[in-house]
Each structure stands twice: as C-alpha cells, then as structure tokens.
Amino acid sequence: MLAAINRVIIFVGDVEQSGEFYRNAFGLDMIENTHQPEVWLELDAGGCRLALHKAYGSDGPTGAPQNPHKIVFYAEDVPATREVLVERGASMDDVQSFGDLVLCDGSDPEGHQFQLSNR
C-alpha cells in the first residue's frame, strides 16, 4: 500500500453546526483544534478522521453539492509519493506547503479529488 486513508474532508458552509451534528448523531469526539476552529474541525471517526472545512462560493460560505467530499491519504513524504502516483498515471497538482503542513491534490479518472497530506 502506497498511502493509507487518514481523513475524509466534508466541505461545509457552517463548521460549528456541522460538527455539532456529527458529534450528536454519531457520537464522534472532537479532536482539539487550536488553529482556526471556525474554518476547520476534525472528529475522531475510528479508523480515520472526519474533517469539516469551511468552503466558500461566489455568494459566501457554501457546502455540498458545490463542494463535495475529499479523501485524504497520509504520506510521510508528499513530494516522493506524488512522483510515484504521477509515474502510475495519476493527475496531480503541485505540492503546496503551509509551515509544517505539506499537501498535494490529485484527481481520479472521473475527476473526483483526493489529497496527499503529511498530517
């Protein structure tokens, strides 16, 4: 296995309201977030994390269907894993860095997005 699923991101208009729903409906525990809690929230979903990410459209915050889910695969070395995927025929965007966070988006043959991330 090249990379394991680490989280699934759901793009939402209201992070707090959506987080409250998944906490109450499924009993998921919130993972402490000290960085922009109004924009990003992670919940412990057992084998992986469920992340809620605020999404914006031309008229303000928006959720699905304009902004669907994104599966995130963990990769210790994102650039190296990206190269392997490109060699295997995957369509991959450029690697991006935000401090210690390194990530790269890609898409499957039907255009569904996924992401490599080092966290």
Secondary structure, DSSP 8 states (H G I E B T S, - for coil): ---EEEEEEEEES-HHHHHHHHHHHH--EEE---S-TTTEEEEE-SSSEEEEEEEEETTEEE-TTTS--EEEEE-SSHHHHHHHHHHTT-EE---EEETTEEEEEEE-TT--EEEEE--
